[in-house]
């Protein structure tokens, strides 16, 4: 796209007084960088993705409060992780982390194991055990 065609639509970037760096072609046909305040299709897609994430976090929170899953699932969703990422952060096999999603298994975890999860989620062990203490 040409330098003068870089979108300057209203977006979340503009409201936060940020600009996105884009590449464009200048008058000489060479690539250059241009600041953009946003592009409506991209803003719509990002807002939809954020909405989907928020719905997943809320659903996970409800499952924890209903004692269907352990708080690990909630924090994993809240921090936009998947099972593979979380297992690598805590240094455990994926099947083992998934097993810790079960409330009865979670309640028997050692302090050492809980510390690994708490460190991965940057929360205290108390917050890990009780998501109502977690500040969103």
N, C-alpha and C positions, 0 to 999 in steps of 0.2 A: 504494500500500500504506500501511497505517496505521503510525504510529510504533512501536507495540508489536509489529508483525508483521515488522519488519526482521530478516532472518536473522542468527543469531549462531552459525553452524556452525563446526566446526573447519576451518582452512585453513592454507595457507602464510603468510598474513598474520598469523595468530594466533601461529604459532611464531616469527615474526620480531618479535613484539610491535608490529605495525602494525594500523591500522584503516582501512577503506575508508569514504569519505564517501558517503552515500546520501541521496536525497531521499525524504521520507515526508510523510504528511498527519497533522497533530497533532489534538488533541481539538476544535479550533475549525474544522477543515476547511481549514486553511492549510498551505502547503508549508513544511517545515522540514528541517534536515539532521540526520542521525543517523549515528553510527559503527556499522559492522558489522565483525565479525571474519571474516566470510566466508559463503559460500552453497555448499553441497555441489555442486549441478549446475555452478555456475560454476568451482569448484575442479577438478572432473573435466575440464571442457572445457579449462581452462588447462593442466592437467597433460598432457593429450593433445597439445595444441599444442606444448608444450615438448618432449615426447618425439619428436614428428614433426620438429621443428627439429634436435634432437640427432642423429636418424637421418640427416637430410640432410647435416649437417656431417660425420658419420662416413663416409658414402658418398663425399662430395666428397674427403675426406682420402685414402681408399683409391684413388680415381681419380688423384689427384696422385701418390701413392706408386707406382702402377702406370704412371706416365708417360702416362696417357690424356688428362689435362688439365693446365693450368698451375695454379700456386698461387692465381691470381686467383680461380678458381671457389671454392676452399676458403674464402678470406677473405671472399668475397662472401656465401657461405652462413653462415659464422661470425658475420658482422656483420648478419645478417638483412636483406640487401639483395637487390634484384632487378636485372636488367640495366639498366633505366631509371634507377633511383636511382644505381647505380654510375657509369653513363655521365655523369650530371649532376655527380657529385662530382669526376670526373677531367676533365670538360670535353671529352669525345670522343663521337663518334657511337656508337650502340649496336652497329652492325655491326662497328665497329673494336674495341670492347671484346671482343665475342664472338670476334673473330679472335685476340685476345691469349690466349684460353683454350687455344689450340693450343700444346703444349710447344715445338715447333720455332720458332714465331713469338715466343713469350715469351722464349726464350733470346737472341734478337737485338734485344730492346728496348733503347733507349738509356737511359742513367742518368736523363735528364730524365723520360722516360715512367715508368720504374720508380719515381721519386720521387713522381710524382702518385699512383700506386697505393699506395705505402707511406704517404703522408700521409693518403689516404682511409681506410686501414685502421689508422692509428696504430701502425705497426710500422716497423722499420728495413728498409732494402733487403735486408740479409742475411736477416732473418726472412722477408721477402716471397719471396725465392728458395728458402729452405729452411724448409718449414713445421714441421719437427721442432724448430726453434729457438723456435717460437711456444709461449708458455705459455698453456694454456687456463684 
